[in-house]
Amino acid sequence: MDLFICTNTFITLRAAPSHRSEMTTQILFGERFQVIESCSTWLRVKTFFDGYTGWIDSLPGGYKVWREELQGIITGGMLTCIREDGSRMTLMPGSELFGLREDLSAFSLGDEHFLTPGTDITMLAPHLSVEETALHFLNAPYLWGGRTPAGTDCSGLVQTVFKIHGTGLPRNAVKQAATGTTINFFSEAEPGDVLFFSEDNNEITHTGILYDSVTIIHAHGSVRKDKIDHQGIWSEERGAYTHRLRLIKRIN
């Protein structure tokens, strides 16, 4: 079965073969996927990175068959590149690059070449801590199914930040909560730990990254920093707790 690769900034993955269907996630530039089935102009695909399935519209394109071995690097910040036709494209954190030149001036996808003027190594390799990388997403609007600084949901934020640091996580918060090592007490949590929150029925509904001993970075309305303690997330604006802490995980 052919393996395809995204050649757009991202491709929208939907729950059903319709533009009216909700976006469940995004396939970022350089990420690969397999086609499972088709329905009219729609393709049901499975992502190579996290095994997520959904539907993409085949009409706009934005992907090509990929037949080469992975030799990529993940960007840690937004990267502007120039295509062969002179048009510019902005790549998001978590995008994968292939055929990168040693001087970082260009990369390629098969027979298509991209210039990367002004690129330095700090944009192409994680040089910050997990919690510092999360700051790249600060103020991004909340977007269900999003994974970029242009819009993200809570689990998309966590997944992409850890991908930049070389760790693959599931797409959804419930499955993310099943990974890593459990930290039993909030007082033992460290910056970069992933915190999970639940409603009254104890089902995991929210997640974020601990920034320091009293602050969390999470996507709630937008990507923001809020106060956190052993009870949960405290909103200064509301003067109340917005999320009840359920679980702390250290992602090794």
C-alpha positions in Angstrom: 0.0 0.0 0.0 1.3 3.4 -1.0 2.5 5.8 1.7 1.5 9.4 1.1 3.1 12.6 2.5 1.5 16.0 3.2 2.9 18.8 1.1 0.7 21.6 2.4 1.1 23.5 5.7 -1.5 20.9 6.9 -4.3 18.8 5.7 -7.6 18.7 7.6 -8.7 15.3 8.9 -12.5 15.0 9.4 -14.7 12.5 11.3 -16.8 11.8 8.2 -16.5 12.4 4.4 -18.1 15.8 4.4 -16.9 19.4 4.9 -19.7 19.8 7.4 -18.1 17.1 9.6 -16.0 18.1 12.5 -12.2 18.4 12.2 -10.7 15.7 14.4 -7.0 16.5 13.8 -4.5 17.9 11.2 -1.8 16.2 9.2 1.2 18.5 9.2 3.7 19.2 6.4 5.9 16.2 6.0 3.8 13.8 7.9 2.8 10.6 6.2 -0.4 8.6 5.9 -2.0 5.5 4.2 -5.2 5.5 2.3 -7.7 2.9 3.7 -10.8 3.5 1.6 -12.5 6.1 -0.6 -15.9 7.6 -0.9 -16.6 10.0 -3.9 -13.8 12.6 -3.6 -13.0 11.7 0.0 -10.2 9.4 1.2 -10.2 7.6 4.6 -6.6 7.6 5.8 -4.5 6.4 8.7 -1.7 8.6 9.9 1.8 7.1 10.1 2.8 9.2 13.2 0.1 8.4 15.6 -2.2 5.8 13.9 -5.2 8.2 13.8 -7.9 7.6 11.2 -10.2 10.1 9.5 -11.3 11.5 6.1 -9.5 14.0 3.8 -10.8 15.7 0.7 -8.8 14.5 -2.2 -9.7 17.4 -4.6 -7.3 20.1 -3.4 -4.3 17.7 -3.4 -1.5 18.8 -1.1 0.0 15.4 -0.9 2.0 13.0 -3.0 3.2 9.4 -2.9 6.2 8.9 -0.7 8.6 6.1 -1.5 11.7 7.2 0.3 13.1 6.4 3.8 12.5 8.9 6.5 15.4 11.3 6.9 13.7 14.2 8.5 14.0 16.8 11.2 11.2 18.4 13.2 10.9 22.1 13.4 10.7 23.8 16.8 9.2 27.1 15.5 7.4 28.5 12.5 9.6 28.2 9.4 9.1 30.1 6.1 10.1 28.3 3.0 10.1 29.2 -0.7 8.8 26.7 -3.3 10.2 26.3 -6.7 7.5 28.5 -8.2 8.6 31.4 -5.9 5.6 31.1 -3.6 6.1 31.2 0.1 4.7 28.7 2.7 4.9 28.8 6.5 5.5 25.5 8.2 4.3 24.9 11.7 6.0 23.4 14.7 6.0 19.6 14.4 6.4 19.6 10.6 8.9 17.1 9.2 11.6 18.1 6.7 13.5 15.7 4.4 16.6 16.0 2.3 17.9 18.9 4.4 21.2 20.4 3.2 24.0 20.7 5.7 23.9 24.5 5.5 20.2 24.4 6.2 19.5 26.5 3.0 17.1 24.0 1.4 15.3 20.7 1.7 13.4 18.5 -0.7 10.4 16.2 -1.0 11.1 13.8 -3.9 11.8 16.0 -7.0 10.4 19.2 -5.4 12.9 21.6 -3.7 12.3 24.2 -1.1 14.5 27.1 0.0 14.8 28.1 3.7 16.4 31.5 3.8 17.6 32.7 7.2 17.0 29.3 8.9 19.2 28.5 11.8 19.6 25.2 13.7 17.6 26.5 16.7 14.5 26.3 14.5 15.2 22.8 13.4 16.0 21.0 16.6 14.7 21.3 20.1 17.0 23.5 22.2 14.4 24.4 24.8 12.8 22.4 27.5 9.3 20.9 26.9 7.6 23.7 28.9 9.6 26.4 27.1 8.7 24.9 23.7 5.0 25.1 24.7 5.4 28.8 24.8 5.6 28.8 21.0 1.9 28.2 21.1 1.0 30.9 23.7 -2.2 32.9 22.7 -3.1 30.4 19.9 -6.9 30.3 19.7 -8.6 27.1 20.8 -9.5 25.0 17.8 -11.1 21.6 18.1 -8.8 19.2 16.2 -6.0 21.8 15.8 -2.3 21.2 16.3 -0.7 24.5 15.4 0.0 28.0 16.8 -2.8 29.1 14.4 -5.2 27.0 16.5 -5.0 24.0 18.7 -7.0 22.0 21.2 -5.6 20.8 24.5 -4.4 17.3 23.5 -3.1 18.7 20.2 -0.9 21.1 22.1 0.6 18.3 24.3 1.0 15.9 21.4 2.9 18.4 19.1 5.1 19.8 21.8 6.3 16.3 22.8 6.7 15.4 19.1 9.1 18.3 18.7 11.1 16.7 21.5 11.2 13.3 19.8 8.3 11.6 21.8 5.3 10.3 20.0 2.0 10.5 22.0 -1.6 9.5 21.0 -3.8 12.2 19.7 -6.5 12.1 22.4 -6.1 13.1 26.1 -7.7 9.8 27.3 -5.1 7.8 25.5 -2.3 10.2 26.4 -3.2 9.6 30.1 -2.4 5.9 29.6 1.3 6.7 28.8 4.3 7.7 30.9 4.9 7.3 34.6 2.3 8.3 37.2 3.3 11.0 39.7 1.2 10.4 42.9 1.5 13.8 44.5 1.3 17.3 43.1 4.2 18.3 45.3 6.4 15.8 43.4 5.5 17.2 39.9 8.1 18.8 37.8 8.1 21.3 34.9 7.3 19.4 31.7 5.0 16.9 33.4 1.6 16.4 31.7 -1.5 17.0 33.9 -4.9 15.5 33.2 -8.3 16.8 34.4 -11.7 15.3 34.7 -15.4 16.3 35.2 -17.6 14.8 37.9 -17.8 11.5 36.2 -14.0 11.2 36.4 -13.5 10.9 32.6 -10.4 12.6 31.3 -11.6 15.8 29.4 -8.6 18.1 29.5 -4.8 18.2 29.6 -1.9 20.6 29.8 1.8 20.9 30.5 3.2 22.0 33.9 5.3 25.2 33.4 6.6 25.6 36.9 5.4 24.6 40.4 2.4 26.9 40.3 1.7 27.4 36.6 0.3 25.3 33.7 0.2 25.9 30.0 -3.0 24.6 28.4 -5.5 25.3 25.6 -8.7 26.7 27.1 -10.2 29.4 25.0 -6.7 30.0 23.9 -3.3 28.7 24.8 -2.6 30.4 28.1 -0.8 30.2 31.4 -2.9 29.7 34.5 -2.4 29.0 38.2 -2.4 25.3 39.2 -2.4 23.5 42.5 -3.3 20.0 43.9 -7.0 20.8 43.3 -6.8 21.9 39.7 -6.6 25.0 37.4 -7.5 28.3 39.0 -8.8 31.1 36.8 -8.0 34.6 38.0 -10.7 36.0 35.7 -13.5 33.8 37.1 -12.2 33.5 40.6 -12.8 29.8 40.6 -11.4 26.4 39.6 -12.1 25.6 36.0 -10.7 22.0 35.8 -10.3 19.4 38.5 -6.9 17.7 38.6 -7.1 13.9 38.1 -3.8 12.6 37.0 -0.1 13.6 36.6 2.2 11.8 34.2 5.9 12.1 33.5 6.6 11.3 29.8 9.9 9.5 29.7 
